[in-house]
């Protein structure tokens, strides 16, 4: 994973970038994010089935340009994944949880979809991984859809949040004022990188 460009972008972030990032809110993107956070808060484990977790996974895929075709929720490798994920309180606990999972992603065989499910259940410690963001880290093929890549990305994002999270307070405040929720440092940084990647792709398209 190449981190130099991402580090430069995060280091150079300033308040002038906040409104530009918010403008990417097409198709009610930031409102639907809030709705999925609220759904995740209400999701719980069940003794006899995985319906709660599976329903949240299906809702998460409704936020994506693809559909969920399969799942194997046993790949979380724990009896109560919802409770376990929500209970994580430190970066090291998040890394340990990812390491304990099967290397084959439990949701749609996709670490992109799985990362989103993890994020909605615990947005403070699991960053969203996305094909747009992967470009910033030097990925041009589906090599980014791997367990070890997501683990490395998670560690990178926590390191960046520890160094530069305070710079994103303005973005968090603006989203809170406009949409009624306060995104985590991890979410603000990820959303900024996503926005940069989308803007670059649109610029290239217009050349």
C-alpha positions as CSV (number, residue, x, y, z in Angstrom):
1,X,0.0,0.0,0.0
2,X,1.4,3.4,-1.0
3,X,0.6,6.0,1.7
4,X,2.6,9.0,0.6
5,X,-0.2,10.8,-1.4
6,X,-2.8,10.1,1.3
7,X,-0.4,11.5,4.0
8,X,0.2,14.6,1.9
9,X,-3.5,15.2,1.3
10,X,-4.4,14.7,5.0
11,X,-1.5,16.9,6.2
12,X,-2.5,19.6,3.8
13,X,-6.2,19.6,4.7
14,X,-7.6,23.0,5.9
15,X,-11.0,24.6,6.5
16,X,-11.2,25.8,2.9
17,X,-11.6,22.1,1.9
18,X,-14.6,21.6,4.2
19,X,-17.3,23.0,1.9
20,X,-15.8,21.4,-1.1
21,X,-16.0,18.0,0.7
22,X,-19.6,18.6,1.7
23,X,-20.6,19.4,-2.0
24,X,-20.0,15.8,-2.8
25,X,-23.3,15.1,-1.0
26,X,-25.2,13.9,-4.1
27,X,-28.3,11.7,-3.8
28,X,-28.7,12.6,-0.2
29,X,-25.4,10.8,0.6
30,X,-24.8,12.4,4.1
31,X,-28.4,12.0,5.2
32,X,-28.5,8.3,4.2
33,X,-25.2,7.8,6.1
34,X,-27.0,9.1,9.3
35,X,-29.9,6.8,8.7
36,X,-27.6,3.8,8.5
37,X,-25.8,4.9,11.7
38,X,-29.2,4.9,13.4
39,X,-30.1,1.5,12.0
40,X,-26.8,0.1,13.3
41,X,-27.5,1.4,16.8
42,X,-30.7,-0.6,16.8
43,X,-29.1,-3.8,15.4
44,X,-28.5,-6.6,17.8
45,X,-27.5,-10.3,17.9
46,X,-30.0,-13.1,18.1
47,X,-29.6,-16.5,19.6
48,X,-31.2,-18.4,16.7
49,X,-30.4,-16.4,13.6
50,X,-28.3,-13.6,12.0
51,X,-31.3,-11.6,10.7
52,X,-30.3,-8.3,12.4
53,X,-26.7,-8.3,11.1
54,X,-27.8,-9.6,7.7
55,X,-30.5,-6.9,7.4
56,X,-27.9,-4.2,8.2
57,X,-25.6,-5.7,5.6
58,X,-28.4,-5.6,3.0
59,X,-29.2,-1.9,4.0
60,X,-25.5,-1.1,3.7
61,X,-25.4,-2.5,0.2
62,X,-28.4,-0.3,-0.6
63,X,-25.9,2.6,-0.1
64,X,-23.5,1.1,-2.7
65,X,-23.7,0.9,-6.5
66,X,-23.8,-2.9,-6.3
67,X,-26.0,-5.5,-4.7
68,X,-25.4,-8.1,-2.0
69,X,-25.5,-11.6,-3.4
70,X,-24.1,-13.7,-0.6
71,X,-22.9,-13.7,3.0
72,X,-21.2,-16.0,5.4
73,X,-21.5,-14.3,8.7
74,X,-19.7,-17.1,10.5
75,X,-16.5,-15.6,9.0
76,X,-16.6,-13.0,11.7
77,X,-15.4,-15.9,13.9
78,X,-17.4,-14.9,17.0
79,X,-20.7,-15.9,18.5
80,X,-22.1,-12.3,18.9
81,X,-20.5,-10.2,16.2
82,X,-22.8,-7.2,16.6
83,X,-22.1,-7.0,20.4
84,X,-18.4,-7.7,19.9
85,X,-17.9,-5.0,17.2
86,X,-19.9,-2.4,19.2
87,X,-17.9,-3.1,22.3
88,X,-14.5,-2.2,20.8
89,X,-13.0,0.9,22.5
90,X,-9.5,1.1,21.2
91,X,-7.6,0.9,17.9
92,X,-5.7,-2.1,19.1
93,X,-9.0,-3.9,19.9
94,X,-10.1,-3.1,16.3
95,X,-6.9,-4.5,14.8
96,X,-7.3,-7.6,17.0
97,X,-10.8,-8.1,15.8
98,X,-9.9,-7.8,12.1
99,X,-7.0,-10.3,12.7
100,X,-9.4,-12.8,14.3
101,X,-11.7,-12.8,11.3
102,X,-11.5,-15.1,8.3
103,X,-9.4,-13.7,5.5
104,X,-12.4,-14.2,3.2
105,X,-14.8,-11.3,3.8
106,X,-18.1,-12.3,5.4
107,X,-20.2,-9.9,3.5
108,X,-20.5,-10.5,-0.3
109,X,-16.9,-11.8,-0.3
110,X,-16.0,-8.1,-0.2
111,X,-13.8,-6.2,2.2
112,X,-15.4,-3.0,0.8
113,X,-18.9,-4.0,1.9
114,X,-17.6,-5.6,5.1
115,X,-15.7,-2.4,6.0
116,X,-18.9,-0.4,5.7
117,X,-20.8,-2.8,7.9
118,X,-18.0,-2.7,10.5
119,X,-18.0,1.1,10.3
120,X,-21.7,1.6,10.8
121,X,-21.6,-0.7,13.9
122,X,-18.6,1.2,15.3
123,X,-17.7,4.4,13.3
124,X,-15.0,5.4,15.7
125,X,-12.7,2.5,15.1
126,X,-13.5,0.9,11.7
127,X,-12.9,3.1,8.6
128,X,-14.8,2.7,5.3
129,X,-12.6,1.2,2.5
130,X,-13.7,2.0,-1.0
131,X,-12.5,1.6,-4.6
132,X,-12.3,5.4,-4.9
133,X,-10.1,5.7,-1.8
134,X,-8.0,2.7,-2.9
135,X,-6.8,4.7,-6.0
136,X,-5.2,7.2,-3.6
137,X,-3.2,4.3,-2.1
138,X,-1.9,3.2,-5.5
139,X,-4.4,0.4,-6.3
140,X,-5.6,0.2,-9.9
141,X,-7.0,-3.3,-9.7
142,X,-9.0,-5.4,-7.3
143,X,-5.9,-6.3,-5.4
144,X,-7.2,-3.9,-2.7
145,X,-10.1,-6.3,-1.9
146,X,-8.0,-8.2,0.7
147,X,-8.0,-8.8,4.4
148,X,-4.4,-7.6,5.0
149,X,-5.0,-4.5,2.9
150,X,-8.0,-3.5,5.0
151,X,-6.0,-4.1,8.2
152,X,-3.1,-2.0,7.0
153,X,-5.5,0.8,5.9
154,X,-7.2,0.7,9.3
155,X,-3.9,1.1,11.1
156,X,-2.9,3.9,8.7
157,X,-6.2,5.8,9.4
158,X,-5.8,5.6,13.1
159,X,-2.3,6.9,12.9
160,X,-3.5,9.8,10.8
161,X,-6.4,10.5,13.1
162,X,-4.0,10.7,16.1
163,X,-1.8,13.2,14.2
164,X,-4.3,15.3,12.4
165,X,-7.8,14.6,13.7
166,X,-8.1,18.0,15.2
167,X,-7.8,19.6,11.8
168,X,-11.1,18.0,10.8
169,X,-13.2,19.6,13.6
170,X,-14.6,22.2,11.2
171,X,-15.8,19.5,8.9
172,X,-17.4,17.6,11.8
173,X,-19.1,20.8,13.0
174,X,-20.5,21.7,9.6
175,X,-21.9,18.2,9.1
176,X,-23.4,18.3,12.6
177,X,-25.0,21.7,11.9
178,X,-26.4,20.6,8.5
179,X,-27.3,16.9,9.0
180,X,-27.6,16.4,12.8
181,X,-24.8,14.0,13.6
182,X,-21.1,14.4,14.4
183,X,-18.9,12.2,12.3
184,X,-15.8,10.6,13.9
185,X,-12.3,11.7,13.0
186,X,-11.9,8.4,11.1
187,X,-15.0,9.2,9.1
188,X,-14.0,12.8,8.3
189,X,-10.6,11.8,7.0
190,X,-12.1,9.0,4.9
191,X,-14.8,11.2,3.5
192,X,-12.2,13.8,2.6
193,X,-10.1,11.3,0.7
194,X,-13.2,10.0,-1.0
195,X,-14.1,13.5,-2.1
196,X,-10.6,14.2,-3.5
197,X,-10.7,11.0,-5.5
198,X,-14.2,11.7,-6.9
199,X,-13.2,15.2,-7.9
200,X,-10.0,13.9,-9.6
201,X,-12.0,11.3,-11.5
202,X,-14.6,13.9,-12.7
203,X,-11.8,16.3,-13.8
204,X,-10.1,13.6,-15.8
205,X,-13.5,12.7,-17.4
206,X,-14.0,16.3,-18.5
207,X,-10.5,16.6,-20.1
